[in-house]
Every structure is written in C-alpha cells, then in structure tokens.
C-alpha cells in the first residue's frame, strides 16, 4: 500500500518544509523534510513543536 498523505499547514523554515497530516490510524502527525538536493533528511514527530525544532536546527551535509 502506498503512503498517500494529504499534507496541511505546510510551512517552510529554511530549506526544510514542516507539515501536518493524519497517519493511517487517524492520528495527527507532523513531518519535517529537507528540500535541498542530495540531503535526504526527513522525520515524523508527534508534536508540531518538535518538527519545527528539528527544522530550525537541521544542517544540510550535502552543501
């Protein structure tokens, strides 16, 4: 089964995008994903604050 997610409340913090979505069990999750080429950083969090903190402190190693 593919991960077909609808992201809402998408914000950009530097090269990282932070978004909110519902997982397959109906729970609210938050994700942070770097959009820089060859970076590959992405992570899911239970709270929006944790996702935004990860976005603010992320440093791309692909630079």
C-alpha positions, 0 to 999 in steps of 0.5 A: 500500500502506498503512503498517500498523505494529504499534507496541511499547514505546510510551512517552510523554515529554511530549506526544510518544509514542516507539515501536518497530516493524519497517519493511517490510524487517524492520528495527527502527525507532523513531518519535517523534510529537507528540500535541498538536493542530495540531503535526504533528511526527513522525520515524523514527530508527534508534536508540531513543536518538535518538527519545527525544532528539528527544522530550525536546527537541521544542517544540510551535509550535502552543501 
